[in-house]
Amino acid sequence: MTKFPETTSSNIYDRDFLLWVQTTANLLKVGKFTEINIPNLIE
């Protein structure tokens, strides 16, 4: 079985900023506010 790397919001922020921005924008669009990494968003 293939194991995929962890894709938490903070992990994406550190590895691929553009992907993090796109993911955060999508979370905002669908109203999943509790899944947004607020400290990174503020930064």
Distance bins in CASP14 RR format, pairs under 12 A and 6 or more apart:
PFRMAT RR
TARGET T0000
AUTHOR 0000-0000-0000
RMODE 2
METHOD distances of the structure
MODEL  1
4 11 0 0 0 0 0 1 0 0 0 0 0
5 11 1 0 0 1 0 0 0 0 0 0 0
5 12 0 0 0 0 1 0 0 0 0 0 0
5 14 0 0 0 0 0 1 0 0 0 0 0
5 15 0 0 0 0 1 0 0 0 0 0 0
5 16 0 0 0 0 0 1 0 0 0 0 0
6 12 0 0 0 0 1 0 0 0 0 0 0
6 14 0 0 0 0 0 1 0 0 0 0 0
6 15 0 0 0 0 1 0 0 0 0 0 0
7 13 0 0 0 0 0 1 0 0 0 0 0
7 14 0 0 0 0 0 1 0 0 0 0 0
7 15 0 0 0 0 1 0 0 0 0 0 0
7 16 0 0 0 0 1 0 0 0 0 0 0
7 19 0 0 0 0 1 0 0 0 0 0 0
7 20 0 0 0 0 0 1 0 0 0 0 0
7 23 0 0 0 0 1 0 0 0 0 0 0
7 35 0 0 0 0 0 1 0 0 0 0 0
7 37 0 0 0 0 0 1 0 0 0 0 0
8 14 0 0 0 0 1 0 0 0 0 0 0
8 15 0 0 0 0 0 1 0 0 0 0 0
8 20 0 0 0 0 0 1 0 0 0 0 0
8 23 0 0 0 0 0 1 0 0 0 0 0
8 35 0 0 0 0 1 0 0 0 0 0 0
8 36 0 0 0 0 0 1 0 0 0 0 0
8 37 1 0 0 1 0 0 0 0 0 0 0
8 40 0 0 0 0 0 1 0 0 0 0 0
9 15 0 0 0 0 0 1 0 0 0 0 0
9 16 0 0 0 0 0 1 0 0 0 0 0
9 17 0 0 0 0 0 1 0 0 0 0 0
9 19 0 0 0 0 0 1 0 0 0 0 0
9 20 1 0 0 1 0 0 0 0 0 0 0
9 21 0 0 0 0 0 1 0 0 0 0 0
9 22 0 0 0 0 0 1 0 0 0 0 0
9 23 1 0 0 1 0 0 0 0 0 0 0
9 24 1 0 0 1 0 0 0 0 0 0 0
9 25 0 0 0 0 0 1 0 0 0 0 0
9 26 0 0 0 0 0 1 0 0 0 0 0
9 27 0 0 0 0 1 0 0 0 0 0 0
9 28 0 0 0 0 0 1 0 0 0 0 0
9 32 0 0 0 0 0 1 0 0 0 0 0
9 34 0 0 0 0 0 1 0 0 0 0 0
9 35 1 0 0 1 0 0 0 0 0 0 0
9 36 1 0 0 1 0 0 0 0 0 0 0
9 37 1 1 0 0 0 0 0 0 0 0 0
9 38 0 0 0 0 1 0 0 0 0 0 0
9 39 0 0 0 0 1 0 0 0 0 0 0
9 40 1 0 0 1 0 0 0 0 0 0 0
9 41 0 0 0 0 1 0 0 0 0 0 0
10 17 0 0 0 0 0 1 0 0 0 0 0
10 20 0 0 0 0 1 0 0 0 0 0 0
10 23 0 0 0 0 0 1 0 0 0 0 0
10 24 0 0 0 0 0 1 0 0 0 0 0
10 35 0 0 0 0 0 1 0 0 0 0 0
10 36 0 0 0 0 0 1 0 0 0 0 0
10 37 1 0 1 0 0 0 0 0 0 0 0
10 38 0 0 0 0 0 1 0 0 0 0 0
10 39 0 0 0 0 1 0 0 0 0 0 0
10 40 1 0 0 1 0 0 0 0 0 0 0
10 41 0 0 0 0 0 1 0 0 0 0 0
10 43 0 0 0 0 0 1 0 0 0 0 0
11 17 0 0 0 0 0 1 0 0 0 0 0
11 19 0 0 0 0 0 1 0 0 0 0 0
11 20 0 0 0 0 1 0 0 0 0 0 0
11 23 0 0 0 0 0 1 0 0 0 0 0
11 37 0 0 0 0 1 0 0 0 0 0 0
11 40 0 0 0 0 0 1 0 0 0 0 0
12 18 0 0 0 0 1 0 0 0 0 0 0
12 19 1 0 1 0 0 0 0 0 0 0 0
12 20 1 0 1 0 0 0 0 0 0 0 0
12 21 0 0 0 0 1 0 0 0 0 0 0
12 22 0 0 0 0 1 0 0 0 0 0 0
12 23 1 0 1 0 0 0 0 0 0 0 0
12 24 0 0 0 0 1 0 0 0 0 0 0
12 26 0 0 0 0 0 1 0 0 0 0 0
12 27 0 0 0 0 0 1 0 0 0 0 0
12 35 0 0 0 0 0 1 0 0 0 0 0
12 36 0 0 0 0 0 1 0 0 0 0 0
12 37 0 0 0 0 1 0 0 0 0 0 0
12 40 0 0 0 0 1 0 0 0 0 0 0
13 19 0 0 0 0 1 0 0 0 0 0 0
13 20 1 0 1 0 0 0 0 0 0 0 0
13 21 0 0 0 0 1 0 0 0 0 0 0
13 22 0 0 0 0 0 1 0 0 0 0 0
13 23 0 0 0 0 1 0 0 0 0 0 0
13 24 0 0 0 0 1 0 0 0 0 0 0
13 36 0 0 0 0 0 1 0 0 0 0 0
13 37 1 0 0 1 0 0 0 0 0 0 0
13 38 0 0 0 0 0 1 0 0 0 0 0
13 39 0 0 0 0 1 0 0 0 0 0 0
13 40 1 0 1 0 0 0 0 0 0 0 0
13 41 0 0 0 0 1 0 0 0 0 0 0
13 42 0 0 0 0 0 1 0 0 0 0 0
13 43 0 0 0 0 1 0 0 0 0 0 0
14 20 0 0 0 0 1 0 0 0 0 0 0
14 37 0 0 0 0 0 1 0 0 0 0 0
14 40 0 0 0 0 1 0 0 0 0 0 0
14 43 0 0 0 0 0 1 0 0 0 0 0
15 23 0 0 0 0 0 1 0 0 0 0 0
16 22 0 0 0 0 1 0 0 0 0 0 0
16 23 0 0 0 0 1 0 0 0 0 0 0
17 23 0 0 0 0 0 1 0 0 0 0 0
17 24 0 0 0 0 0 1 0 0 0 0 0
17 40 0 0 0 0 1 0 0 0 0 0 0
17 43 0 0 0 0 0 1 0 0 0 0 0
18 24 0 0 0 0 0 1 0 0 0 0 0
18 25 0 0 0 0 0 1 0 0 0 0 0
19 25 0 0 0 0 0 1 0 0 0 0 0
19 26 0 0 0 0 0 1 0 0 0 0 0
20 26 0 0 0 0 0 1 0 0 0 0 0
20 27 0 0 0 0 0 1 0 0 0 0 0
20 36 0 0 0 0 0 1 0 0 0 0 0
20 37 0 0 0 0 1 0 0 0 0 0 0
20 40 1 0 0 1 0 0 0 0 0 0 0
20 41 0 0 0 0 1 0 0 0 0 0 0
20 43 0 0 0 0 0 1 0 0 0 0 0
21 27 0 0 0 0 0 1 0 0 0 0 0
21 28 0 0 0 0 0 1 0 0 0 0 0
21 36 0 0 0 0 0 1 0 0 0 0 0
21 37 0 0 0 0 0 1 0 0 0 0 0
21 40 0 0 0 0 0 1 0 0 0 0 0
21 41 0 0 0 0 1 0 0 0 0 0 0
22 28 0 0 0 0 0 1 0 0 0 0 0
22 29 0 0 0 0 0 1 0 0 0 0 0
23 29 0 0 0 0 0 1 0 0 0 0 0
23 30 0 0 0 0 0 1 0 0 0 0 0
23 32 0 0 0 0 0 1 0 0 0 0 0
23 35 0 0 0 0 1 0 0 0 0 0 0
23 36 0 0 0 0 1 0 0 0 0 0 0
23 37 0 0 0 0 1 0 0 0 0 0 0
23 40 0 0 0 0 0 1 0 0 0 0 0
23 41 0 0 0 0 0 1 0 0 0 0 0
24 30 0 0 0 0 0 1 0 0 0 0 0
24 31 0 0 0 0 0 1 0 0 0 0 0
24 32 0 0 0 0 0 1 0 0 0 0 0
24 33 0 0 0 0 0 1 0 0 0 0 0
24 35 0 0 0 0 1 0 0 0 0 0 0
24 36 1 0 1 0 0 0 0 0 0 0 0
24 37 1 0 0 1 0 0 0 0 0 0 0
24 38 0 0 0 0 0 1 0 0 0 0 0
24 40 0 0 0 0 1 0 0 0 0 0 0
24 41 1 0 0 1 0 0 0 0 0 0 0
24 42 0 0 0 0 0 1 0 0 0 0 0
24 43 0 0 0 0 0 1 0 0 0 0 0
25 31 0 0 0 0 0 1 0 0 0 0 0
25 32 0 0 0 0 0 1 0 0 0 0 0
25 36 0 0 0 0 1 0 0 0 0 0 0
25 41 0 0 0 0 0 1 0 0 0 0 0
26 32 0 0 0 0 1 0 0 0 0 0 0
26 35 0 0 0 0 1 0 0 0 0 0 0
26 36 0 0 0 0 0 1 0 0 0 0 0
27 33 1 0 0 1 0 0 0 0 0 0 0
27 34 0 0 0 0 1 0 0 0 0 0 0
27 35 1 0 1 0 0 0 0 0 0 0 0
27 36 1 0 1 0 0 0 0 0 0 0 0
27 37 0 0 0 0 1 0 0 0 0 0 0
27 38 0 0 0 0 0 1 0 0 0 0 0
27 41 0 0 0 0 1 0 0 0 0 0 0
28 34 0 0 0 0 0 1 0 0 0 0 0
28 35 0 0 0 0 1 0 0 0 0 0 0
28 36 1 0 0 1 0 0 0 0 0 0 0
28 37 0 0 0 0 0 1 0 0 0 0 0
28 38 0 0 0 0 0 1 0 0 0 0 0
28 41 0 0 0 0 1 0 0 0 0 0 0
29 36 0 0 0 0 0 1 0 0 0 0 0
30 36 0 0 0 0 0 1 0 0 0 0 0
33 41 0 0 0 0 0 1 0 0 0 0 0
35 41 0 0 0 0 0 1 0 0 0 0 0
36 42 0 0 0 0 0 1 0 0 0 0 0
37 43 0 0 0 0 1 0 0 0 0 0 0
END
